[in-house]
Amino acid sequence: MRRWKVRPEGSNWGDFGDDDQYGRLNLITPQRRLAAVQEVREGIAFQLSMPLDYPRGVRLTPMRHPPRLSQTEAYNTTISPTSCDVFCDDKVDICLQFSTQWDALSHVGALFDADGDGVKDAVYYNGFRAEEHIMTNHDGHCHAAALGIERMAETCVQGRGVMVDLHAVHGNASAGVGYDALMRIFEQQRVTVEPGDMLCLHTGLTGLIIDQGEALTTEVLTGSCAFLDGGDDKLLQWIDDSGITALISDNIAVEGFDLGDRDVVLPLHHKCLFKLGLPLGELWYLRELADWLRAHDRTRFLLTAPPLRLPGAVGSPVSGVATV
């Protein structure tokens, strides 16, 4: 069922089917996975997640708090009065996008006249609607009946990752990277991206977050390391033309924040999540993998990074693994 009469300019709505909820992850075909497996030569695996109680010290936003562990019914408890078996059982209150995370396609939508009737409604990728498909109620309960993170999990999110080491160029300095600068880095680092690849950007920020620990300050968290210039139209067009299936970074939002007077505050999120159905990964831990790849003159690896299969969620922690 087509949910729109007019699709946004520069979008791919409908290209994978009127009811598609996978977006660009459709491009990770069995053939692309087989190509990714060929990148495994040493059998070395790298963990790509920070501990999920990081960042510490300060928080980017007060609405996202660190995980809060607590017991359920019992902890350090015997199963029965006559047994010697001791067990623990716990639960967690967790903000799904506090630490290393995936954004689901239901994370960012836009006010857009998809019906062609002159009225802008809140819609998401492929025309799915706020309050009809991505719903809330007055008690604060919410549920993404479409485009939830479980749809991403269904694809298994396994394919070839490609590393671009922005930190090797900019160090810890804050720097916006547009299309021209990114292409120069591609050339310098001999990076090749093919349709179906997942692009990873090492900026160094999560390395700083780990190193700073409780001493982390707002100035370090928000004023350090490189980011993509989401306002660069050439960069947004390259993301479209490249055929990449996911965009992953170790910084806060992949792109820089600009709260100035413009229609779209996060144009890269708008292009990727709303228009292309291209998931974003944020605050990944990429330092050790990037160091190894640079030392071995490589940029490609097998990436396996499914989110939690949590129906209705708009984001998820991720504990990705890169194998080289």
ABEGO torsion letter per residue (X at the ends): XBABABBBBGBABGAAEAABAAEAAAABBAAAAAAAAAABAAGBBBBABBBAAOBBGBBABAABBBBBBBBBABBGBBABAABABBBBBBBBBBBAAABBBBBBAAABBBBBBAAGAGBBBBBBBGGBBBGAABBBBAAGBBBBABGBAAAAAAAGGBBBBBBBBAAAAAEABBBBBBAAAAAAAAAAAGBBBBBGBBBBBBAGAAAAAAAAEAABBAAAAAABEBBBBAABAAAAAAAAAAGBABBBBABAAGBBBBABBBABABAAAAAAAAAAGBBBBBGBBAAAAAAAAAAAGBABBBBBBBBBBBBGBABBBBBBBBBX
